[in-house]
Amino acid sequence: MTRTALVTGGTRGIGRAISIALKEAGYRVAANYHGNEEAARRLKEEAGIAVFRFDVADFAACREAIARIEEELGPIDILVNNAGITRDATFHRMSPEQWQAVIRTNLDSLFNVTRQVIEGMRARGFGRIVNISSINGQKGQRGQTNYAAAKAGVLGFTKALALENANKGITVNAVAPGYIATDMVMAVPEPIRQKIVAEIPVGRLGEAEEVARCVLFLVADEAGWITGSTLTVNGGHYLA
Ligand code: NDP
């Protein structure tokens, strides 16, 4: 039986690696994106993965798009809530727009997207939900009160939803990556990046594929005993 997976923000960075890993493992994959048509086109051409443009911060847009995805690809059994952004600023300088953009995209999105698929998963008695949090939601980071609040919220959401659905064949877990060499991290100024790498015990940034491996592990049919957990993948950074 071929299961269908939806990966939000699935066309670039970590999400792209997750989409490709799922496709290669035999799943049917829908990759969502927001505005970067070029990256979406490339994924579609190179990996043969269906791409769907909608804003995860918009509930109505999610409802409409996910109904279309399920019509085209079948019921979504696997959801990876990966889409995320940063709008860094120290809190005393942060604008309401910076705060709201991050909370809406990184946290409200979990409601907007998951709400569309949870009833179907419960009715079918199977579901795998993986939410991408962050090391900075676990331990905080200067300049990221908005991001850390959203990513810590992801962990609370994961545990509560796991409890509600544990007896319905649905697992809900979080993956909390450390610093991964994607556009998001490469946008951090070079001197700050060097300082970050110096703090990581493994001595390098992570690769998107190293996060994708964790997701693949958690979404397997055989992973039904793992729920409400957070898998940290950070080269030992949390301990340092
Ligand atoms: P990227 O910036 O490389 O990619 C982000 C992806 O999310 C893109 O596909 C983008 O679409 C999509 N996206 C952004 N906003 C929206 C939106 N409103 N609606 C739909 N899609 C959207 O990010 P990363 O791969 O680095 O990060 C992926 C996730 O991992 C994020 O949740 C991030 O917070 C988390 N994370 C990343 C870490 C890192 O070191 N990189 C560390 C820890 C966590 P488009 O291409 O159209 O813009």
Boltz pocket constraint, residues with backbone or C-beta under 6 A from the ligand:
constraints:
  - pocket:
      binder: B
      contacts: [[A, 8], [A, 9], [A, 10], [A, 11], [A, 12], [A, 13], [A, 14], [A, 15], [A, 32], [A, 33], [A, 34], [A, 35], [A, 36], [A, 37], [A, 39], [A, 54], [A, 55], [A, 56], [A, 57], [A, 81], [A, 82], [A, 83], [A, 84], [A, 85], [A, 105], [A, 132], [A, 133], [A, 134], [A, 135], [A, 176], [A, 177], [A, 178], [A, 179], [A, 180], [A, 181], [A, 182], [A, 183], [A, 184], [A, 185]]
      max_distance: 6.0
